[in-house]
Amino acid sequence: MSIPSPTPIRWPAEALWEALAPSLPGFTVEVLPEIDSSNTELMRRFRGSPGVEPRPEPLLLVAEQQTAGRGRLGRQWQSRRGDSLTFSLGLPLAPTDWSGLSLVAGVSVADSLEPLTPSQGGKPRIGLKWPNDLWLSTPQGERKLAGILVETASWEGIRYVVIGIGINIRAVALDPAAPTAPAAALPAIPPGGLQELLPELDAPAVLLRIIPPLVQAVQAFERFGFAPFQARFAARDVLAGRAVQLSDGTTGTAHGAGENGALLVHTAAGMKEITSSEVSVRPVAAHNPQGARPC
């Protein structure tokens, strides 16, 4: 008995190319049914191989299924075709300071999905957890909506950045006993799904909504750095004012992100600037009234 082929997903590749080609010469869009990791693939292409020239052109690579998706600090990112949107955007970039790029990507995606308006009361439903996660506020507590992984490489004077983003369109219960989902790789808070907030959006619609503003945000970051995005990050900062614990055991209170994108944490030894390359940060459960577990 043959296994029926999955229903094709209609991706807006042409619409995205038309929107971005004028500002990104050489830009292409590619969709693959399955790959190990879209970030890994773009890094492979940029670096080249024996007999194959490196490819530094701007490219959006969408993976309908990833078998070895990666998150920050080597964590595994799990996805499922149709229930997740996973892609990587690669392009040459030459900012003066790279600090805060993952925060800028998070701000752009969150604002595209849930624009902030002056009349909006209270906290937005989509929050940003420094340095690379989007959280969704639900009646059951905070849920992980998306993750961002930024990687860079250099070749003959060209600096290339790959921004990988995974978004849960629908929340999928993760099985810690599954061979592809070791318990150590599970997110510390449950996954949430974007359709809890925007039930009308599927993965192709989300991609079309977030990519053009994301490219504009990255180009603005190249010119001006993180500082112009600082207030927009602060409006969604889920750690601000909360007790946090760093992976080195230090505890303190989060005080937002500085102009360079570093997390400010007031500790017993004074205010510390934490960079994403140094440590991970988690809210202390006792100071979390919404019931989120450590992240």
C-alpha angles and dihedrals in degrees: 000000000000122000112240116244115251117257109268116252113226105223120194094233096141094047091051092048091051091049097048109027093083092058096033110047111209093018117159136179122217130182122198124190092218139000139156095247130341091213092051091048094052090048089051091052094047094049094044124201138242106311093005120097118227114260112219097168121123111267138171110209117191119193117198088197131016120198096188106023113172135212133187119307091017096297118153119246113210123206141168129209111265094003093070138042113214124174144143127218115205126186142143110268134177112185120166090233125020094199114122100017093127089051091052091050090050093049091050095049093045093048091048092053098039113017115206115233130190090241093053110114125211128357121332117253092234111065133181121235111200124279110005117348136095116211128198120215111222135169087258093054136267119337131191108249104171145354133211129208119189120193132171137197136178134220127172094339095316117119112203125194127200117197111193119192130184120190127186106226090179123015112251121200107236119222111219090197094058113108091231093050111054113189092243090062096054117112113254092230122048118265118257129203128232090222087070085071102024108024093174095064125090127184097275092048091049091050092052091048099050108034103069093049090044092056090048091050093050091049090049089050090053090058103034109017126220100313097088089054096047097096093047090052091048091055089062101030106135094187098053111121093003128120109251138185123214122218089251089061097257114140130200145120122291115237102184131262124309126227089273093053095252117140113245113219123179107216135172087269093052134264115341129195110221121198123202091242093060110051146346122246131215132180115247108249095225090062096047111096093177093063100243116158122227115291 
